[in-house]
């Protein structure tokens, strides 16, 4: 679950539902909902109706055996896979990371541009610092 969902804690929360009579014996559904919800105040986040529908729909697909895993959101793992992860039940280990859109610009080229822009900003920062010192002297 996302951060700030409960008044008593600001950290992401893991919820575990245990069902000995599930249809897919030996499988565990992992849902990573850390990026879901909207802030309703500075301190509290709420899940939207769409978020709740997405989570409950994913659970229902798992129960029905029709779950399509979504990178960065949900995955079903069997007990062997959980054992390979040393029985750590953090969803991120199983759902992975959502693929980022490629902007088509090669890394070296992009890094060169960003480095040049950062150097310009540093130069401007030094100029502003000198100007501020001059104004303080007046």
C-alpha positions as CSV (number, residue, x, y, z in Angstrom):
1,X,0.0,0.0,0.0
2,X,1.2,3.6,-0.6
3,X,2.7,5.9,2.0
4,X,0.5,8.1,4.2
5,X,-2.5,5.9,3.7
6,X,-3.0,5.5,7.5
7,X,-2.9,8.2,10.2
8,X,-0.6,6.1,12.4
9,X,2.3,5.6,9.9
10,X,3.8,7.5,7.0
11,X,5.6,4.4,5.5
12,X,4.2,2.0,2.9
13,X,2.3,-0.8,4.5
14,X,2.1,-4.5,3.5
15,X,-1.2,-6.3,3.9
16,X,-1.2,-10.1,4.0
17,X,-4.4,-12.1,3.5
18,X,-4.0,-15.8,4.3
19,X,-6.5,-18.3,2.8
20,X,-5.8,-22.0,3.2
21,X,-8.7,-22.9,0.9
22,X,-7.6,-20.9,-2.2
23,X,-8.0,-22.4,-5.6
24,X,-4.3,-21.8,-6.6
25,X,-2.6,-23.8,-3.9
26,X,1.1,-23.0,-3.7
27,X,0.9,-19.6,-5.3
28,X,1.0,-16.2,-3.8
29,X,-0.3,-13.0,-5.3
30,X,1.9,-9.9,-4.9
31,X,0.4,-6.5,-5.7
32,X,2.6,-3.4,-5.4
33,X,0.2,-0.4,-4.9
34,X,2.8,2.1,-3.6
35,X,2.2,4.5,-6.5
36,X,-1.6,4.5,-6.1
37,X,-3.9,6.9,-4.4
38,X,-4.1,10.7,-4.2
39,X,-3.2,13.1,-1.5
40,X,-6.3,14.6,0.2
41,X,-4.3,16.6,2.7
42,X,-0.6,17.1,3.5
43,X,-0.7,14.1,5.8
44,X,-3.2,11.7,4.3
45,X,-3.6,9.8,1.0
46,X,-6.7,8.0,-0.1
47,X,-7.2,5.3,-2.7
48,X,-9.6,6.3,-5.5
49,X,-12.5,4.2,-6.6
50,X,-10.4,3.3,-9.7
51,X,-7.5,2.2,-7.5
52,X,-9.7,0.0,-5.4
53,X,-11.3,-1.5,-8.5
54,X,-7.9,-2.2,-10.0
55,X,-6.7,-3.9,-6.9
56,X,-9.8,-6.0,-6.3
57,X,-10.0,-6.8,-10.0
58,X,-6.4,-8.1,-9.9
59,X,-7.3,-10.2,-6.9
60,X,-10.3,-11.6,-8.7
61,X,-8.3,-12.5,-11.8
62,X,-5.8,-14.3,-9.6
63,X,-8.7,-16.3,-7.9
64,X,-10.1,-17.1,-11.4
65,X,-6.7,-18.1,-12.7
66,X,-6.8,-15.5,-15.4
67,X,-4.2,-13.1,-14.0
68,X,-1.9,-11.4,-16.5
69,X,1.1,-10.2,-14.6
70,X,1.8,-6.4,-15.0
71,X,5.5,-5.4,-14.5
72,X,5.7,-3.1,-11.6
73,X,2.2,-3.8,-10.3
74,X,1.3,-7.5,-9.8
75,X,2.8,-11.0,-10.1
76,X,1.9,-14.5,-8.9
77,X,4.8,-16.5,-7.5
78,X,5.0,-20.1,-6.5
79,X,6.6,-21.3,-3.2
80,X,9.8,-22.3,-5.0
81,X,10.3,-18.7,-6.2
82,X,9.6,-17.4,-2.7
83,X,12.2,-19.8,-1.3
84,X,14.7,-18.5,-3.8
85,X,14.1,-15.0,-2.4
86,X,14.8,-16.4,1.1
87,X,11.1,-16.2,1.9
88,X,11.1,-12.4,1.8
89,X,7.6,-11.2,1.0
90,X,8.2,-7.7,-0.2
91,X,6.1,-7.3,-3.4
92,X,8.8,-5.3,-5.2
93,X,11.0,-8.5,-5.4
94,X,8.3,-10.3,-7.4
95,X,6.5,-7.6,-9.5
96,X,9.7,-6.0,-10.7
97,X,10.0,-2.4,-12.0
98,X,7.7,-0.8,-14.5
99,X,9.5,-0.3,-17.8
100,X,10.3,3.3,-18.5
101,X,9.5,4.8,-21.8
102,X,12.6,5.3,-24.0
103,X,12.9,8.8,-25.3
104,X,15.1,7.6,-28.1
105,X,18.1,9.8,-27.1
106,X,21.3,7.8,-26.5
107,X,22.5,7.9,-22.9
108,X,25.9,9.4,-23.7
109,X,24.3,12.2,-25.7
110,X,21.7,12.9,-23.0
111,X,24.3,12.8,-20.2
112,X,26.5,15.3,-22.2
113,X,23.6,17.8,-22.5
114,X,22.7,17.5,-18.9
115,X,26.3,17.9,-17.7
116,X,26.6,21.0,-19.9
117,X,23.4,22.4,-18.5
118,X,24.5,21.8,-15.0
119,X,27.8,23.6,-15.6
120,X,25.9,26.6,-17.0
121,X,23.7,26.6,-13.9
122,X,26.8,26.4,-11.6
123,X,28.4,29.4,-13.5
124,X,25.1,31.4,-13.1
125,X,25.0,30.4,-9.4
126,X,28.5,31.8,-8.9
127,X,27.6,35.0,-10.7
128,X,24.6,35.5,-8.5
129,X,26.6,34.8,-5.4
130,X,29.1,37.5,-6.4
131,X,26.2,39.9,-7.0
132,X,24.7,39.2,-3.7
133,X,28.0,39.8,-1.9
134,X,28.3,43.1,-3.7
135,X,24.9,44.1,-2.5
136,X,25.7,43.1,1.0
137,X,28.8,45.3,1.0
138,X,26.7,48.3,0.0
